[in-house]
Amino acid sequence: MTLVDQLEALLFVSEAPAKLNDLARVLNLAEGQIEQGLEILGHRIDGAGAIKLVKIAGGYQLATKSEFSELVGSYMKPQKQRLSRSIMEVLAIVAYKQPITNGEIEVIRGVQSDYGVRVLQERNLICEVGRKQTPGRPILFGTTQQFLHQFNLDGLTQLPQLEVDALPVLSADNGQEELMSTEEATA
């Protein structure tokens, strides 16, 4: 039983992307050895068959190649769980501005966002990441591993760059919205 075979077996039964450090711990090997084994496994399964090795949500997972998506979709008959435009708007704000409070989301959107936050929490796309050190200690929200997995991202650095002239920025003093140019926001 080779390292590559062991990795393939672990990834096959893993429900979520397997983290490098978890694989190293289970196999009692260094992370560098695991990375080498994953590289060999990726080359071995990449050439033939319907499976590929992907790095997603900070871990590794076996996935069906995209050319089989229609076939697999018709077999699995997944229920589409579409997110409405308003809920996607809340999710985008959390993804780009995290950690962020519900009140800050509402300032940016200009409308109440409780429902959107609740739906995103129920779908495990956002979660509580702490409390803001201000009066009332409001809950801070951030995205989850499920968010990265569902949107096929390895990390938040893979989010597309915003293509807007002005980003709403919350003032630290009074929670009021100020408009700041993209250059000022990234400086």
Secondary structure by P-SEA (a helix, b strand, c coil): ccaaaaaaaaaaacccbbbaaaaaaaacccaaaaaaaaaaaaaaacccccbbbbbcccbbbbbccccaaaaaaaaaccccccccaaaaaaaaaaaacccccaaaaaaaaccccaaaaaaaaaacccccccccccccccbbbbbcaaaaaaaccccccccccccccbbbbbbccccbbbbbccccccc
